[in-house]
């Protein structure tokens, strides 16, 4: 009638599970980080002025990405190693002989994996996302020196009907947004009608006030100047404040706000919504690993099928990761709705794991 076994068994199994999972994670990170450095260290040191400190700086930014990506794999392998040891020593048989059901045996691992999922989510938000953003900027600069303002919003384009507006720099946010080096291309019947340039534009009311404007009429080839000019009625500042959003480089709440800004600017957000939901379903995938690897826990070790059961559990886990990446790719293409792309594989393999467990053990 109790979901958990005794306190001693709960702590014992959770401890085995966590130690083995993180031991596998450390091993994978060391191996994969070493292989990654074989290709990237040469590129880093080839830049004049870079030294061993820059290589270590790269490791500090790249290692969190590897940890986040391979944590679910580590939990899967840790689950299989734990279950194989328990089965080999007939501990699972002893627990079942004491009256514990399969779900009660798995319960300590479910709780431990939930704790791992919470840690993974916090780690992704606080460490992985900002380091991913910095690493992408550094790689874009080919591991050279970075500009002082790497996050400047510049060369922003906005389309309003047939007309195009280009802002060389965008400063501030909300109603305090200021545009610098503004160019406006007014078009009619598929052709260019007029070009307006201004040194600065400020948002006043529901329109934009241009300063130090110059206007060129294409049809008459004449130009005029003015100290100020009001244009762009109905064009909100949010449309200039929204730039290309990299979902992997933002934490959960900033990404949610960026999606809201993109929706306000009437831009497509399906792929970003898929990434947003996957920031939850990804860490929670650790909950599936004890369930998918449970096939390795039950049965007699002397039956000779322990290795086969471990292979089946590993196959189920890796099939989940393949399905998860496939669903995300389909979501980015717009073939799947965002919530299906993020949660579909999780729910599918949860049902598969429960079906296998219930039909074989319960």
C-alpha positions, 0 to 999 in steps of 0.5 A, spaced: 500 500 500 506 504 500 509 507 494 516 507 497 519 501 500 523 502 507 527 508 508 533 504 508 532 501 501 530 508 498 536 511 500 540 505 498 537 505 491 537 512 490 544 513 492 547 507 488 543 511 482 546 518 483 553 515 484 553 511 478 549 516 473 554 522 475 560 517 475 558 516 468 557 523 466 564 525 469 567 520 464 563 522 458 565 529 459 572 528 460 572 523 454 568 528 449 571 534 452 578 531 450 576 529 443 573 536 442 579 540 444 583 536 439 579 540 433 578 546 437 585 548 440 589 548 434 584 554 431 584 557 438 592 557 439 592 559 431 590 566 433 595 571 435 595 573 442 591 567 444 595 562 449 593 556 454 588 561 458 584 562 452 583 554 451 581 553 458 576 559 457 573 555 451 573 549 456 569 553 461 564 555 456 564 548 452 563 543 458 557 546 460 554 544 453 556 537 453 554 536 461 547 539 459 547 534 452 549 528 455 546 528 462 540 524 460 545 519 457 548 518 463 542 517 467 540 512 462 547 508 463 547 509 470 540 506 471 542 500 467 549 499 471 545 500 477 539 495 475 545 490 472 548 490 479 542 489 483 540 483 478 546 480 478 546 480 486 539 477 486 537 484 490 531 485 486 529 478 487 530 479 494 525 485 494 520 482 490 520 476 495 519 481 500 512 483 497 515 489 493 512 491 486 516 493 480 513 500 481 515 500 488 522 498 487 523 503 481 520 509 486 527 511 489 530 512 482 524 516 480 525 521 486 532 521 485 531 522 477 526 528 479 531 531 483 536 531 477 531 534 473 531 540 477 538 541 478 539 540 470 533 545 469 537 550 474 544 549 471 541 550 463 538 556 465 544 559 470 550 556 466 549 553 459 545 559 456 549 564 458 555 560 456 552 558 449 551 565 447 558 567 449 561 561 445 557 563 439 559 570 439 567 568 440 566 562 435 563 567 430 569 572 431 574 566 429 576 566 437 579 573 436 578 579 440 571 581 441 568 588 440 566 592 446 559 591 445 557 584 442 550 585 444 549 591 440 542 591 435 544 594 429 542 594 422 535 592 423 530 592 418 522 593 418 517 592 413 511 596 413 506 594 407 511 595 401 515 600 405 522 598 408 525 602 414 532 600 416 535 603 422 543 603 423 543 602 430 537 601 435 538 604 442 533 603 448 527 600 449 519 601 449 517 608 448 524 610 449 527 607 443 531 611 439 533 609 432 540 612 429 542 612 421 535 611 419 533 610 411 526 609 409 524 606 402 517 608 400 515 604 394 509 604 390 507 599 384 513 594 385 518 600 384 522 605 389 518 612 389 522 615 395 528 615 399 528 618 406 534 619 410 535 621 418 540 622 423 535 620 428 528 618 430 524 618 436 518 615 438 512 620 440 505 618 441 504 613 435 509 615 430 516 617 429 519 624 429 525 624 424 531 629 425 535 632 420 532 629 414 533 628 407 528 626 402 530 624 395 524 623 390 526 618 384 521 620 379 523 627 379 530 626 381 530 632 386 532 632 393 529 636 399 531 637 407 527 638 413 529 639 420 524 634 422 519 629 419 513 625 422 512 618 419 511 611 421 504 612 424 502 605 427 509 602 427 511 600 434 518 600 437 517 593 439 518 591 432 525 595 432 527 591 439 526 584 436 532 581 433 533 574 431 533 570 437 537 564 439 533 560 443 539 556 446 542 562 448 537 564 452 534 562 459 527 560 460 524 566 462 528 571 457 526 566 452 518 567 454 519 574 454 522 574 447 517 570 444 512 575 447 515 580 443 516 576 437 508 575 437 507 582 438 511 584 432 507 579 428 513 574 427 513 567 427 515 563 433 513 556 432 520 554 432 522 558 439 516 555 442 518 548 441 525 550 444 522 553 450 517 547 452 523 543 450 527 546 456 522 543 460 521 536 457 529 535 456 531 535 463 524 531 465 527 526 460 531 523 466 524 521 469 524 516 463 530 513 464 529 508 470 522 506 467 526 505 460 531 501 463 527 497 468 527 491 463 534 490 465 532 490 473 527 484 473 528 476 471 533 472 474 541 473 473 542 466 472 537 465 466 543 468 462 538 474 459 541 479 463 546 482 458 540 482 453 535 485 457 540 491 458 541 491 451 534 492 450 533 497 455 539 501 452 535 501 445 529 503 448 533 509 451 537 511 445 530 510 441 527 516 445 533 520 444 532 519 436 525 520 437 526 527 441 531 530 436 526 528 430 520 531 433 524 538 434 527 538 427 519 537 425 517 542 430 523 547 427 520 546 420 513 547 422 510 540 421 509 539 428 506 544 433 511 546 438 508 542 444 507 536 440 515 537 438 517 538 445 512 533 449 510 528 444 516 523 445 516 524 452 509 522 453 510 516 448 515 513 451 512 514 458 506 510 455 511 505 452 515 504 458 509 503 463 506 498 458 512 494 458 513 494 465 506 492 467 505 487 462 512 483 464 512 485 471 505 487 474 
